[in-house]
Amino acid sequence: MEKPVFESKKDTRSGFGAGLSELGDTNPNVVALCADLIGSLKMNDFVSRFPERFVQVGIAEANMIGIATGLAIGGKIPFTGTFANFSTGRVYDQIRQSVAYSNKNVKICASHAGITLGEDGATHQIMEDIGLMKMLPNMVVINPCDYNQTKAATLAIADYVGPVYLRFGRPVVPNFTPADETFEIGKAIKMNDGKDVSIFATGHMVWHALEAAYELSLQGISAEIINIHTIKPLDEKAVLDSVGKTLCAVIAEEHFFNGGLGDSIAQLTALNIPTPLEYVAVDDKFGESGTPAQLMEKYGLTTQNIIDRAKKVIGRK
């Protein structure tokens, strides 16, 4: 396997901002709402160019979801923006009742997800949001891996009719997927073939999975990397095809051990191809303040953690 390379480093939230701005040009029904975090969500360009299609609700996230639902009823395509913690945990009742239950065409766009929010600490970090959102009927859950994929996902969800949760992050990370790659909701991307172990990764962990696969290849271990950018609906065929070949898997996600992508894959494989699994995720504890790199190291979300789990699960075959 060749050593993975990236063209630059960018934050995924800027991919969202770029995608939203492009939608402003191409889709007149797209409107945006924000809970007093325009700069943090990189919505500045959209706001300056399309002020008549923007609503600043202030620190009133529940109201933002209600307004977005009303706009969707009126035929608009609302994109709401705030931190992932406030996009989900703070307004879960409003999302459940007004958006998911009613199957409204609202796009819930959530930045600063996971532990890489960093120095703001546990009250602003959220690592249960994927679980919260994937449990809701009608809700699509998307967690792209880099700037290019986040921009592509932002464009794609405007064409999808129904509720969507789009999750992205704050830190600058490798940008390595093709800028012109089409984003297909619910279609996983095989990053490379392998025969010894499957590594299913999502979000920021995809790059770490690629690094791990390269290091494993130097040790004679062939790892297959699958980029699961859509948590729900899960690409069941891609998962089962891979584990049917490798017979073991590692799931890597910047999320709690409970409730995330790992749970979805465990359920799927248990029902179809019982498979030894190992997890690289946060184990049932809140975060704390620190740099993103420090926190990823402390909470076990590194390239080395993926390597260690891959070797362990291969030994369980």
Secondary structure, DSSP 8 states (H G I E B T S, - for coil): ------SEEEEHHHHHHHHHHHHHHH-TTEEEEESS-TTTTT-HHHHHH-GGGEEE--S-HHHHHHHHHHHHHTT-EEEEEEEHHHHHGGGHHHIIIIIITTT---EEEEES-BGGGGGG-TTT-BSSHHHHHHTSTT-EEE---SHHHHHHHHHHHHHS-S-EEEE--SSEEEE-S-TT----TT--EEEE--SSEEEEE-TTHHHHHHHHHHHHHHTT--EEEEE--EEES--HHHHHHHHHHHS-EEEEEEEESSSSHHHHHHHHHHHHS---EEEEEE-S----SS-HHHHHHHTT-SHHHHHHHHHHHHTT-
